[in-house]
């Protein structure tokens, strides 16, 4: 894969962007950073995917620097409010900008998140079904304690493509949470591709980048 480095542009200081220009993009991606990370690190992640012709990357900035919500993903959902809802709305602003007033269809839009950003990406898909066609969740999970009754309130996710990765050696997102998330989202109708890596620390590995690139290539066809 070739390197694709583009100087970031800033839109109202709430969303940064790289890649194809507005109006010329063939599809778009929204990048969500993890806890303690920065939008610039997500721009670096976009570069790691290599040269993907025609993609416009949008990188929203968390209201609270470095954090989308204060607690852990497995805390009761109310413990992370109102920050979680505010984060979902910040993500929605970026998705709406990615749509360009409807010029791009949902199947031309992907959300990519790591860790806390990956949990937010899944939460967005649940709260705004049908707004994006694909999600890449690098080490993310459903928000709420293990065994929560997500299906009691969650919508159907038919048509959503999801790449979900995790690790059997990650203290932030246990393997059991990754597998539970894959099971629940599959039962809700999503097309889930799940890969749990052995011994991988809390990072986005090169193997995951390769998987993500293949996933994005399928999205852009």
Order of alpha helices (4+ residues) and beta strands (2+ residues): beta-beta-beta-alpha-beta-alpha-beta-alpha-beta-beta-alpha-beta-alpha
